[in-house]
Amino acid sequence: MTAGYRLEVREGELDLQVFTDLCGSGRRAEADQQWSAARSDLAAALGLWRGEPLADVDRPALDQAQRQHLEELRLQALQGRIHADLQLGLHTAVLPELLALTRQHPLTETFHGLLMLALYRSNRPGDALTAYQHARTALAEALGADPGHALQQLHQDILRQSPALSAPPDTVTGAALTPGPGRAATAARTASPTPHQLPSGTPFFVGGRRSCGSWTHWRPPPTAPPPRSPRSLFSPALPLPRIALICGTAAAGKTVLAVHWARRAADRFPDGQLYVDLRGFDPSSRALAPSQVLCGFLDALGVSPAQRPVGAQAQAALYRSLLADRRMLVVLDNACDEGQVRPLLPGGSGCAVVVTSRAGLTGLAVGEGARLVPLGRLGATESRELLARRSAGSGWRPSPVRCVS
């Protein structure tokens, strides 16, 4: 028997299993016409994908046929999710995605049909007929064949303006969910809760005054600053930046410092506090993609999965719109690079952001005007103070030393 290792994977730990389970539940919900549940499950399944399967493995365990099988499963999930989008009235929101998909997969008639239907329901019947001609040309040039019966029937229904093509009743229109400071942002802002996501602090905080210098006086003002005021966010005496970037080596106390200040200053941000561990340098897991974080933040702001627009850019636009007139604090912990942070930055000047990272992230200082807060390791005096506080808090006392001659 050859020596080796056996990896025991528990239920829910294998991404392929989770993907197939979510696809199965999404298809069952689709068959039962539970469109919100179908969209939620299929979107969650697609959120597990990061490019091609095992693309970063030198000797892939999957042959080409298996890779194509997985890609086909992904495309089926994508088609099902977009179908659910259209049943929920999100025809305008999915147009950019469908335009891209028809370019990437010019021979997949399902994507052409979904694009035609989305255009027709967006009051663009002429563009829907043009999309059919593009599909017909692509199929003729590549295969020498005409579109299939389903696509031809859809074309005829559009020409006749068949009532069967109308959006289902009792659905939210796609225009209402278009990202931006419009109806979607207004409705979500009206109904959204006030998130308080800051983790618990530590009673053994030391070294903050020396490390931060003029960054903060650690005394929040008695009242919150007026909306859109860039002052008095980190220090009442200085015109301070909207973004603070705490950088330092591993175990320097970046998270402790960020959370300690954020909890003390929480009353300055009455509209709430958002927090996320981006896992940028976590050896046990992958760094979070901005799209994953945006979905979590939008959930915390009261945006349901059915209201959430498709695509990271649209989600980021809605996120910025929701925070535009609010005073919120956003703590982005353990970031790996600027690309992970930028989509998560709010646009309103009444908000503040604290970023922690082992990397310098100098691009944020140059491009976004972030205030750099370098954090070194504790010195001897602070180390003794930390040890003394922890010892006092746990009730531990050093044992007396007895000298035996």
C-alpha positions as CSV (number, residue, x, y, z in Angstrom):
1,M,0.0,0.0,0.0
2,T,1.4,3.4,-1.0
3,A,2.0,5.8,1.8
4,G,0.1,9.1,1.6
5,Y,-2.5,11.3,3.1
6,R,-6.3,11.1,3.2
7,L,-8.3,14.3,3.4
8,E,-11.6,13.9,5.3
9,V,-14.1,16.5,4.0
10,R,-17.2,17.1,6.2
11,E,-20.6,18.1,4.9
12,G,-20.6,21.6,3.5
13,E,-16.7,21.9,3.2
14,L,-16.3,20.9,-0.5
15,D,-17.2,23.8,-2.8
16,L,-18.3,21.5,-5.6
17,Q,-20.7,19.7,-3.3
18,V,-22.1,23.0,-2.0
19,F,-22.4,24.2,-5.6
20,T,-24.3,21.2,-6.8
21,D,-26.6,21.2,-3.8
22,L,-27.4,24.9,-4.3
23,C,-28.1,24.3,-8.0
24,G,-30.4,21.4,-7.1
25,S,-32.4,23.5,-4.6
26,G,-32.5,26.4,-7.1
27,R,-33.8,24.2,-9.9
28,R,-36.5,22.8,-7.6
29,A,-37.5,26.3,-6.6
30,E,-37.6,27.3,-10.2
31,A,-39.9,24.3,-11.0
32,D,-42.2,25.4,-8.2
33,Q,-42.1,29.0,-9.6
34,Q,-40.6,30.3,-6.3
35,W,-38.5,32.8,-8.2
36,S,-36.9,34.7,-5.2
37,A,-35.7,31.4,-3.7
38,A,-34.5,30.2,-7.1
39,R,-32.5,33.4,-7.7
40,S,-31.0,33.4,-4.2
41,D,-29.8,29.7,-4.4
42,L,-28.5,30.0,-7.9
43,A,-26.7,33.3,-7.3
44,A,-25.1,31.7,-4.2
45,A,-24.0,28.8,-6.3
46,L,-22.4,31.0,-8.9
47,G,-20.7,33.1,-6.2
48,L,-18.5,30.0,-5.4
49,W,-16.8,30.2,-8.8
50,R,-13.4,31.9,-9.2
51,G,-12.5,31.5,-12.8
52,E,-11.8,28.0,-14.3
53,P,-11.8,24.9,-12.1
54,L,-8.4,24.2,-10.7
55,A,-6.8,26.8,-12.9
56,D,-4.0,27.4,-10.4
57,V,-3.1,23.7,-10.0
58,D,0.1,22.7,-11.9
59,R,-1.1,19.1,-12.6
60,P,-4.9,19.4,-12.7
61,A,-6.9,16.5,-11.3
62,L,-9.7,17.1,-13.8
63,D,-9.3,16.2,-17.5
64,Q,-10.7,18.4,-20.2
65,A,-14.0,16.6,-20.4
66,Q,-14.7,17.0,-16.7
67,R,-13.8,20.7,-16.9
68,Q,-16.3,21.1,-19.8
69,H,-18.9,19.3,-17.7
70,L,-18.4,21.7,-14.8
71,E,-18.5,24.7,-17.1
72,E,-21.8,23.4,-18.5
73,L,-23.2,23.2,-15.0
74,R,-22.1,26.8,-14.4
75,L,-23.8,28.0,-17.6
76,Q,-27.0,26.2,-16.7
77,A,-27.0,27.8,-13.3
78,L,-26.4,31.2,-14.9
79,Q,-29.3,30.7,-17.3
80,G,-31.6,29.6,-14.5
81,R,-30.6,32.6,-12.3
82,I,-31.2,35.1,-15.2
83,H,-34.6,33.4,-16.0
84,A,-35.5,34.0,-12.3
85,D,-34.4,37.6,-12.6
86,L,-36.8,38.1,-15.5
87,Q,-39.6,36.5,-13.6
88,L,-38.9,39.0,-10.8
89,G,-39.1,41.9,-13.2
90,L,-35.3,42.6,-13.2
91,H,-35.2,42.8,-17.0
92,T,-33.4,46.2,-17.1
93,A,-30.9,45.2,-14.5
94,V,-29.7,42.1,-16.3
95,L,-29.2,43.7,-19.7
96,P,-25.5,44.5,-19.3
97,E,-24.8,41.0,-18.2
98,L,-26.7,39.4,-21.1
99,L,-25.0,41.6,-23.7
100,A,-21.7,40.4,-22.4
101,L,-22.8,36.8,-22.3
102,T,-24.1,36.8,-25.9
103,R,-20.6,38.1,-27.0
104,Q,-18.8,35.4,-24.9
105,H,-21.1,32.6,-26.0
106,P,-22.4,33.6,-29.5
107,L,-23.7,30.1,-30.3
108,T,-25.7,29.6,-27.1
109,E,-29.3,30.4,-28.1
110,T,-30.6,30.5,-24.6
111,F,-28.6,33.7,-23.8
112,H,-29.8,35.3,-27.1
113,G,-33.4,34.4,-26.2
114,L,-33.0,35.9,-22.6
115,L,-31.5,39.0,-24.1
116,M,-34.4,39.5,-26.6
117,L,-36.9,39.0,-23.8
118,A,-35.2,41.4,-21.5
119,L,-35.0,44.1,-24.2
120,Y,-38.6,43.6,-25.2
121,R,-39.7,44.0,-21.5
122,S,-37.5,47.1,-21.2
123,N,-39.7,48.8,-24.0
124,R,-37.0,48.2,-26.6
125,P,-38.7,45.9,-29.2
126,G,-36.5,47.2,-32.0
127,D,-33.4,46.3,-30.2
128,A,-34.9,42.9,-29.4
129,L,-35.4,42.2,-33.1
130,T,-31.8,43.4,-33.8
131,A,-30.5,41.0,-31.2
132,Y,-32.3,38.2,-33.1
133,Q,-30.6,39.2,-36.3
134,H,-27.2,39.1,-34.6
135,A,-27.9,35.6,-33.2
136,R,-29.1,34.4,-36.7
137,T,-25.9,35.8,-38.3
138,A,-23.6,34.3,-35.7
139,L,-25.2,30.8,-36.1
140,A,-25.1,31.0,-39.9
141,E,-21.5,32.0,-40.0
142,A,-20.3,29.4,-37.5
143,L,-22.6,26.5,-38.2
144,G,-24.4,27.3,-41.4
145,A,-27.7,26.8,-39.6
146,D,-30.7,28.9,-38.7
147,P,-31.8,29.5,-35.1
148,G,-33.8,26.8,-33.3
149,H,-37.6,26.6,-33.1
150,A,-37.7,28.3,-29.6
151,L,-35.7,31.3,-30.8
152,Q,-37.7,31.6,-34.0
153,Q,-41.0,31.4,-32.0
154,L,-39.8,34.2,-29.7
155,H,-38.9,36.3,-32.7
156,Q,-42.4,35.9,-34.1
157,D,-44.0,36.6,-30.7
158,I,-42.0,39.9,-30.5
159,L,-43.2,40.9,-34.0
160,R,-46.8,40.2,-33.0
161,Q,-46.3,41.9,-29.6
162,S,-47.7,38.8,-27.9
163,P,-49.2,39.4,-24.5
164,A,-47.4,36.3,-23.3
165,L,-44.1,38.2,-23.4
166,S,-45.3,40.8,-20.8
167,A,-43.6,40.8,-17.4
168,P,-45.4,38.6,-14.8
169,P,-47.8,40.6,-12.6
170,D,-47.0,41.5,-9.0
171,T,-43.3,41.9,-9.7
172,V,-41.0,44.7,-8.9
173,T,-39.9,46.4,-12.1
174,G,-36.3,46.3,-13.2
175,A,-36.2,50.1,-13.3
176,A,-37.0,50.2,-9.6
177,L,-33.9,48.1,-8.9
178,T,-31.5,49.9,-11.1
179,P,-28.5,51.0,-9.0
180,G,-28.1,54.6,-8.3
181,P,-29.7,57.4,-6.2
182,G,-33.1,56.6,-7.6
183,R,-36.1,54.6,-6.5
184,A,-34.2,51.5,-5.4
185,A,-31.8,53.4,-3.2
186,T,-34.6,55.5,-1.8
187,A,-36.8,52.5,-1.0
188,A,-33.9,50.6,0.6
189,R,-32.8,53.6,2.6
190,T,-36.2,54.1,4.0
191,A,-36.6,50.5,5.1
192,S,-33.0,49.6,6.0
193,P,-32.0,48.7,9.5
194,T,-29.1,50.3,11.4
195,P,-26.2,47.8,11.4
196,H,-23.9,47.5,14.4
197,Q,-21.3,45.0,13.2
198,L,-18.2,46.0,15.2
199,P,-16.7,43.0,17.1
200,S,-16.1,43.1,20.8
201,G,-13.0,45.1,21.9
202,T,-10.3,44.0,24.3
203,P,-9.8,45.2,27.9
204,F,-6.0,45.0,27.5
205,F,-5.5,47.8,25.0
206,V,-2.1,49.5,25.4
207,G,0.1,51.7,23.2
208,G,-2.6,53.5,21.3
209,R,-1.5,57.0,22.2
210,R,2.1,56.5,21.2
211,S,1.3,54.6,18.0
212,C,-1.3,57.0,16.7
213,G,0.3,60.3,17.4
214,S,-1.9,63.2,16.1
215,W,-4.3,60.7,14.3
216,T,-6.8,60.8,17.2
217,H,-7.2,62.2,20.7
218,W,-9.4,59.2,21.6
219,R,-12.1,61.4,22.9
220,P,-15.3,61.5,20.7
221,P,-17.1,64.8,20.7
222,P,-20.3,65.0,22.8
223,T,-22.5,65.2,19.6
224,A,-22.1,63.6,16.2
225,P,-20.8,65.8,13.4
226,P,-23.4,67.2,10.9
227,P,-24.0,65.3,7.7
228,R,-21.4,65.5,5.0
229,S,-18.9,67.2,7.4
230,P,-15.4,65.9,6.8
231,R,-14.1,67.2,10.1
232,S,-14.2,65.7,13.6
233,L,-14.1,62.1,12.5
234,F,-10.8,61.1,14.0
235,S,-9.7,64.2,15.9
236,P,-11.8,67.2,16.9
237,A,-8.8,69.5,16.5
238,L,-7.7,68.7,12.9
239,P,-9.3,68.5,9.5
240,L,-9.0,64.8,9.1
241,P,-9.3,62.4,6.1
242,R,-12.3,60.2,5.4
243,I,-10.1,57.1,5.3
244,A,-7.5,56.0,7.8
245,L,-5.1,53.2,6.8
246,I,-3.5,51.3,9.7
247,C,-0.4,49.4,8.4
248,G,2.0,47.1,10.2
249,T,3.4,43.6,10.4
250,A,1.6,40.6,11.6
251,A,0.5,40.7,15.3
252,A,1.3,44.4,15.5
253,G,-2.2,45.1,16.9
254,K,-3.8,46.7,13.8
255,T,-7.2,45.1,14.3
256,V,-7.2,45.8,18.1
257,L,-6.4,49.4,17.4
258,A,-9.1,49.8,14.7
259,V,-11.8,48.1,16.7
260,H,-10.8,50.0,19.9
261,W,-11.1,53.4,18.2
262,A,-14.2,52.4,16.2
263,R,-16.1,51.3,19.4
264,R,-15.2,54.6,21.2
265,A,-16.3,56.7,18.2
266,A,-19.4,54.7,17.3
267,D,-21.7,57.4,18.6
268,R,-20.4,59.8,15.9
269,F,-21.9,57.5,13.3
270,P,-25.6,57.2,14.2
271,D,-26.5,55.5,11.0
272,G,-24.5,52.4,11.9
273,Q,-21.2,50.7,11.6
274,L,-20.1,48.0,9.1
275,Y,-17.3,45.6,9.7
276,V,-15.7,42.8,7.7
277,D,-12.6,40.7,7.9
278,L,-11.3,40.6,4.3
279,R,-9.0,37.7,5.1
280,G,-6.3,39.2,3.0
281,F,-3.5,37.4,4.7
282,D,-5.4,34.5,6.3
283,P,-3.4,31.3,5.5
284,S,-6.5,29.1,6.1
285,S,-8.9,30.7,3.6
286,R,-9.0,32.8,0.4
287,A,-9.3,36.5,0.6
288,L,-12.9,37.7,0.2
289,A,-13.8,39.1,-3.1
290,P,-15.4,42.6,-3.1
291,S,-18.6,41.1,-4.5
292,Q,-18.9,38.8,-1.5
293,V,-18.5,41.7,0.9
294,L,-21.0,43.9,-1.0
295,C,-23.6,41.2,-0.8
296,G,-23.1,41.1,3.0
297,F,-23.2,44.8,3.4
298,L,-26.3,45.2,1.3
299,D,-28.0,42.5,3.3
300,A,-27.1,44.4,6.5
301,L,-28.5,47.6,4.9
302,G,-31.9,45.9,4.3
303,V,-31.5,45.0,0.6
304,S,-33.1,41.6,0.0
305,P,-31.5,39.2,-2.5
306,A,-34.4,39.9,-4.9
307,Q,-33.7,43.6,-4.8
308,R,-29.9,43.2,-5.2
309,P,-28.7,44.1,-8.7
310,V,-26.6,41.7,-10.7
311,G,-22.9,42.3,-11.0
312,A,-20.3,43.7,-8.6
313,Q,-20.3,47.2,-10.3
314,A,-24.1,47.5,-10.0
315,Q,-24.0,46.4,-6.4
316,A,-21.2,48.8,-5.6
317,A,-23.2,51.6,-7.1
318,L,-26.2,50.8,-5.0
319,Y,-24.0,50.5,-1.9
320,R,-22.6,54.0,-2.5
321,S,-26.1,55.4,-3.1
322,L,-27.4,54.0,0.2
323,L,-24.5,55.6,2.1
324,A,-24.4,58.9,0.2
325,D,-26.4,60.9,2.8
326,R,-25.5,58.8,5.9
327,R,-23.0,59.0,8.7
328,M,-21.6,55.5,8.8
329,L,-18.4,53.9,9.8
330,V,-16.9,51.1,7.7
331,V,-14.1,49.0,9.1
332,L,-12.2,46.9,6.4
333,D,-9.9,44.6,8.3
334,N,-7.0,42.6,6.9
335,A,-7.0,43.9,3.3
336,C,-4.5,42.4,0.9
337,D,-4.4,45.2,-1.8
338,E,-6.1,48.3,-3.0
339,G,-8.3,46.4,-5.5
340,Q,-10.0,44.6,-2.6
341,V,-10.8,47.9,-0.8
342,R,-11.8,50.4,-3.5
343,P,-15.2,48.9,-4.4
344,L,-16.1,49.1,-0.7
345,L,-15.4,52.8,-0.2
346,P,-18.6,54.9,0.3
347,G,-19.0,58.1,-1.6
348,G,-20.6,60.3,1.1
349,S,-18.3,62.6,3.0
350,G,-20.3,61.9,6.2
351,C,-18.9,58.4,6.3
352,A,-15.5,57.3,7.5
353,V,-13.4,54.2,6.7
354,V,-10.8,52.4,8.7
355,V,-8.6,50.0,6.7
356,T,-6.0,47.6,8.3
357,S,-3.4,45.8,6.2
358,R,0.1,44.3,6.4
359,A,0.7,45.8,3.0
360,G,1.5,49.5,2.5
361,L,-1.5,50.2,0.2
362,T,0.1,53.4,-0.8
363,G,-2.3,53.7,-3.7
364,L,-5.1,54.6,-1.2
365,A,-3.0,57.4,0.2
366,V,-2.2,58.8,-3.2
367,G,-5.5,58.2,-5.0
368,E,-8.1,58.5,-2.2
369,G,-6.2,60.7,0.3
370,A,-6.1,58.1,3.0
371,R,-4.2,59.0,6.2
372,L,-1.5,56.5,6.8
373,V,-1.1,55.2,10.4
374,P,2.1,53.1,10.6
375,L,2.0,50.7,13.6
376,G,5.1,49.2,15.0
377,R,5.5,46.4,17.6
378,L,5.1,47.2,21.3
379,G,8.1,48.4,23.1
380,A,9.4,47.1,26.4
381,T,7.3,49.4,28.5
382,E,4.1,48.7,26.7
383,S,4.8,45.0,26.7
384,R,5.2,45.0,30.4
385,E,2.0,47.0,30.8
386,L,0.1,44.6,28.6
387,L,1.4,41.6,30.6
388,A,0.5,43.3,33.8
389,R,-3.1,44.0,32.7
390,R,-3.7,40.5,31.4
391,S,-2.3,39.1,34.6
392,A,-4.5,41.3,36.7
393,G,-7.5,40.5,34.6
394,S,-7.1,36.7,34.8
395,G,-6.2,36.7,38.6
396,W,-2.8,35.2,37.9
397,R,0.1,36.2,40.2
398,P,3.7,35.1,39.8
399,S,4.8,32.6,42.4
400,P,7.4,33.8,44.9
401,V,11.0,32.5,44.2
402,R,12.6,30.6,47.0
403,C,16.3,30.4,47.3
404,V,17.6,27.1,48.6
405,S,21.2,27.0,49.7
